[in-house]
Amino acid sequence: MNWKTTYENKKATAAEALKAVKSGDRVVFAHAAGEPQVLVNALVDRAEELENVEIVHMVALGPAKYCRPEMRKHFIHNSLFAGASTREAINSGRADLTPCFFSEIPRLFREGYLPVDAALVHLSPPDEHGFMSFGISVDYTKVAAECAKTVIAAVNPNMPRTLGDAFIHVSEVDYLVETEEPLIELHPPEIGPVEEAIGKHVANLIEDNATLQLGIGAIPDAVLMFLKDKKNLGIHTEMFSDGVVGLVEEGIINGKAKTYHKGKMVANFLMGSKKLYEFVHNNPLVEMHTVDYTNDPFVISKNHKMVAINSALQVDLTGQICADSIGYKQFSAVGGQVDFVRGASRSPGGKAVIALPATASGGQVSRIVVALAEGASVTTSRNDVHYVVTEYGAADLRGKSLRQRAEALIGIAHPDFHKELAEAVKNKRSIFLEGAGK
């Protein structure tokens, strides 16, 4: 039987395909902008027929109706990363959160820590050989499909055909649901003066021939604004967005100096606008891989001059980084921050950067603190931290004593909090030693 016949035999409506999900099943959704909304909606439509279906994914960019209070009997969300549409359910106790590094999620599926009953994935149409691309969500999604008892795929001409380790054959999918739904888009954020100042400081740390890991948001986009005078930059990241496209078109990002995957932009998922999705379609410059490969610190470290740029919610004066909780409230999760901090730290000439505004709540609260808030998690340990950057400058903490760290971090805190932080340090001499904060 040729693949075209197999494809026709596996075609189904979303309602027909989702009948394969049974009460008590664990269902994994494709990640972020790759979420197949037609399949998710069909599953939610079956709510009254189902009990205790566990839904597992990282960032949800859809409305996450399965997290609503009235759905509690039918669906249990086990989040691997809290997002805007799932955060309230997690913090109110209707949903769970499983802490893990982004790079280790495939292992949870492969080794049976989280056995997968069904994977809901989002694919490009098949090529002439019957292979479909996972497009903008390869990350853990490809591995979930490889491990699932049942694979249900939305097949969408709007999904770009990305290259690399990004394919699944028609024969490996159980149900094929054709759709032309628009992909979820994220448009460039507004960059204010604080983000612009941070971006400039971070850009000063980036040398010619560096390879970058960038996230999404105003700070990463602000960094890109100040890279116009750089040469031969490369990309090895978990994700990238629209901001890099302009630098590729200008020849600033070309991968020529990369020491691993030379000439390729390596990522595992993508979030952005239609412009980004069109850019990556069939683009040999872009190489997609699963997250256990892209985020492996040993793989990351093969890129010389690797610069990892991540964010935080709080940094204490010893250098501990909290990026995923606000006190006892879950805000996000560890994601790939530690993977890239450690990978960049092992890279010859590498730099790991934590960038954040100096204050929160309209300037009323310092993000540079004597101690993390009660209940806050330590995302990146003080032993791993390298650079911390705010709009007031960059503090290099590597090789610094606790006293020296406190001084450096107070120096990049908002001036309104310098005295308060220095006085607090003086009162904790057993930690910081005499002389800190002077």
N, C-alpha and C positions, 0 to 999 in steps of 0.2 A: 504494500500500500504506500503510495507516495504521500509527501507531507501535506499536499493540498487537499487530498481526500480526508486525511486525518483532521485537518483544520475544520473542514465542513462538518465532520461528524461530531466535533467537540463544541460547536457553536451553541450558545444558549442565551436566553434573556437573563438579566440580572436576577430576577425573581426565581427563575428555574435553577440557576447556579447556586444561589445562596441556600437552597433547600438542603444542600450537602452539609451545612453546619447544624450540629445537634447540641442539645442542652449539655452543659458540662465541658464543651470543647474549649480549647485554647486557640484563639485566632490572632494571627499577626498581621498588622497592616503595613503596607509600604509607607515609607517615611516622608514626612514634611510635605513639600509641594508635589511629591509623587503619589500622594494619597488618592486612591481610586474612588472618588466620591460616589459614582454610580453603584459600586459594590457596597460601600459602607452604608449608603442610604437604603439599599435593598435589605441589608442585614438588620438595620434598625426597624424597618417596616415589619419584620418578622418577630418583633419583641414579644408580643403576647403568646407566641408559640414556644418561646425559649426560656430557660432558667439557667442562671449561673454560667453564662458564656463569658470566658475570660478574654478580654481584648488587650493585646500587648503592642506597644509601639513607643517610639521616642516622641519627637515633636509632632503635635497634631495641628495642622493649619485649617482643617475643616471645623465645623461648629461643635463636634463631639457631643451629639445628642445622646449618645449612650451613657454619658456621665450625669445626665440630669437626674434629680431625685426620684422621679417616677419610674426610672429605668433600673433602679437598684436591684430589684428581684430578678431582672432578666440579664443584665450585663455587669460584670466586674472589670473595671479598668485597672490593669497593672501597668503603670507608667514606668518607662525607663528614662524619662526626661519630662519634667513638668513644663507645660506651655500655657499660653494665655487661656485656651479653652478648656484645659483640664486642671489648672492649678487650684481652683476653688474646690473641686471635688476631692482632690488629694488632701487639702488642708482641713476639709470638713469631715474626712474619714469615709467618704463614699467610694474612694478609689485608693489603691495602694501605690507605693513607689518602691521599686527595686534598685538599690544603689549598685552601680557598676560602671567601669570604664567603657566608653563607646567601643573601643577596640576589642573588648571581651564579649560583646553581645553575640556574635556568631558562635562562640564557644558554648554559650548557654543553650543554644539550639542544638548544636552538633553533639554535645556530650550529655544531653538529656536532662540538664537542670531545668530547662523550660521546653519540654517536648511540644512540637507544633502539630496541631490537628489540621489547621487550615491556614493557608497564606493568601491574603488578598493583595494582588500585585497589579502594576500598571505598566503596560508594555507598548513598544512601537509595533506597527504591523510587521509581519514576517518578511524577510528578504528572500531572494531567489532560492536559498537553501533551506528555508523554513525556520531560521533563527530570528528571534525577537529580542530587542534590547530593553533593558530595565531603565534606560534613559536617564532621568534626573534623580533616580533613587536606586542606586546599586547597594551601597552601605551594608546594612544587615539584611536587606530585603531579598537579595539573591540567595543568601544562605538560608533564610527562612523558607524560600521556595524549594531549595534542594532538600530540606529536612522535613517538609510538610507531608502529611498523609494525603492531603487534597490541596491542589493549587488552582485557585480561581483568578483568572486574569482579565482585566479590562484591556482591550486592544484598541489603541487610539492613534489616529494619524497625526494628532497634535503632539504626541510624545516624541521628542527627538531621538534619533538613532545614535546614541553615543557609543563610542568604541572602547576597546580594552577588554577587561574581564567582565563584560556587561551583558552576556547573552544567555538565553534559554531557548531550547528547541520546542517546536509545537508539540512534539511527542511527549514532552515532560510536563505538560499542562493538562489539567483535567477538564476545565470549563473555560471557554473563550467567549467573552462578552464584548461585542463590538460597541464602541461609543465614540462620539466626537465632542465630548465635554471639554471645555477649556481647561487647561492646566491652571492650578493655583499660581497666582503671580504675587511677588513682593516687589514693590517699587522702591527706588532709592530713597533713603530717609533724608530728612532735613538736617543739614550740618550747621550747628551754631558756633559761636566764637569759642566756647569751651572745647568742643570736639576738634575744632580747627587748630587750636593751640596744642592739644594732645597729639594730633596727627603730625604736626610739625616736629615735635620733640621725638616721636617714634621714628619718623622718616630720617632724622639725623643719625639714628643708630643703624640704618640700613646702608650697607656698602654696595658698590657695583658688584655684579656677579653673585649676589645673594639669592637664595631661594626662600620664598615666603609661604607662611601659613597665615591666612586671613579668615576671619569670620564674617558675619554679616552685621550691619548696623552703621551708625553714624561715625563711630571712631575708626573702624577699618576703612570706610570710604574716605574719611578725612586723611588717613595715612596715604592713600593712593593719590590724593591731590598733590602731595609734595614729593612725588617720585619722578617728576618730569625730567629731572636732570640726571637720573640714574641710568646705568647701562647694563644690558644683558641680565635682567632679572628672570628668575624662574618661579614656578608655582608647584609646591607639593603641600596639599592641604586636605582637610576633610571636606570642605565645601568652598565654593566661591560664588560671587554674584556679579551683577552688571558692571561694577566698578573696574574690574580687570579688563573688560573688553576694549575700552578706549586705549589702555596702555599696550595691549597687544597690537592694536591697529597702528599705534605710533612706533612700534618696534622696541619699546622699552622692556616689555615682557616678551622674551623670545626663547628662553630656556637654553640658549647656546652655551652658557657657562655651567649648567647643571652637571654635577658629577654622578648623578643617578637618574635614569630615565631622561637622558639628555634630549632637549628639544621638545619635551612633553609637559603639558600641564596635568598633573596627577590629582585626582579628587575622588570622593566616593558618593557625594550627593551635591545637588545644585538647587539654589533658590534665587529667583529673580523675576525679571519681566520676560515678555515674549522675545525681546531683543536678545537676551541671553540664551534662550532656548533655541532660537534660530542660529545663533553663533556656534553652539556645540553640536548641532545636527551634522552627522557624518564628517566631523572635523578631525582630521588626523592629529592635530595639535593637542587635542584633549583626550586623555586616557583615564577611563573610569575603572576603579577596582573596589573590592569589598573592603570594609572598614578594618578588618583584622590585618589587612596588608597595609593600607595607607597610613594607619595610625599606630602601627608597630614601631615603638621607639627605635629599634635597631634599623628598621628600614628608613625611618625619618633621618637618622644620623648619618646615613650614607650620602646625604646632600651636604656638601661643604657650605659654610656660611649660611646655615639654616637659621632663619629668623621666625620665631613663633610669636604671634601677637594675639593675646587673649585678654579677657576683661575680668573684673571683680566687682563685688558689692562692698566689701570691706577689706582692709589690710591692717593687721595690728603691727605694733612697733617692733616686734621680733621678726616680722616678715611672713607671718602666716596669712594665707589668702583664703577668703571666703567668697565663692562665686556662685553658690547654688542655694543658699537659704538666707532668710532674714529672721534671725532668731530661730524660733522653733518652726517657723512657716517655710515650707518648701517653695522656692521660687523657680528653680530650673533643675539642673543636676550637673554632675561632674563633666559629662560629655567627653570631649577629646582634649581638654585642657592639659591634664597631667601627661597624657600620651605625648603631646607636642612639646611641653616644657622639658620633659626628660629626653626626648629625641633631639631637640635643638641643643640641649646642654651637652650631649655626647658628640655633636657635630663639630668637626674642626672649624674653628672660627664662628661657631654658632652662638646665638643669643636668644634667650627666652624673655619675652616682654609681657608684663601685666599692665594694662592701661585702663585707667578709670578717672572719672571726674573727682576732684578733691572733696566735693560736698554732695549732699542729697537734700531733698525736701526744701528746694529753693534756697540753698545756702545755709540752712539752719542746722544741719547735721554734718559732721566731718566723717568722711569715709576712711580716713587715716585715724586709727583708734589705738588706745593703749591696750585694750583687750577686745577680742571679738565679742559680739553680743551673746548673751546667755542662750544656749541652744544652737548657735550657729555652727555649721559644719566647717571643717578645714578641708578645702578643696585641694589646694596645693600646699605642701608642707614648707616650713621655713628652710628646710634643708635643700629644697629644690629651687627656691625662688632665685631669680637673677636680677633683672631690671624691673622696677616699678615706676610707672610714668603717670603723672597728672598734668594738668595745664600749667603747673608751676615748675616743671622740669622732670628730669630722669634721675632716679636713685639706683646706683649699681650696688647691690647687696652681697654679691658673691665675695666670699672671703672676709666679710666684715664681722666684727664682734657684735654682740647684742647692743652694747653702748653705741658703737658706730652706726649700726642699723637705725637705732632710734633717732640719732641725730640726722641721718640722711633722710629718713621718712618725714620727720618734722619739717625738714627743709622744703619738701614738696607738698606739704599740707597747705590748706588755705591759711593765709596770714592771720585771719581772725581766730584761729585755733592754736597758733604756735605756743602762746603762753600757757594755755590750759594743758596742752600735751606735755610741755616741758615740766610744768609743776607736777603733773601726774607721774612722770618718769622719776623725778627726784624723790617722790614718796615710795618708790618701789626699787630702792637701790639694791636690794638682794637679788633682783633680776637683772637690772641694767648696769649695776656697779656705779660707784661715785663718779660724778662728772657728766653723766648723760644729760643732754638738754641744755647745757650751758651755752 
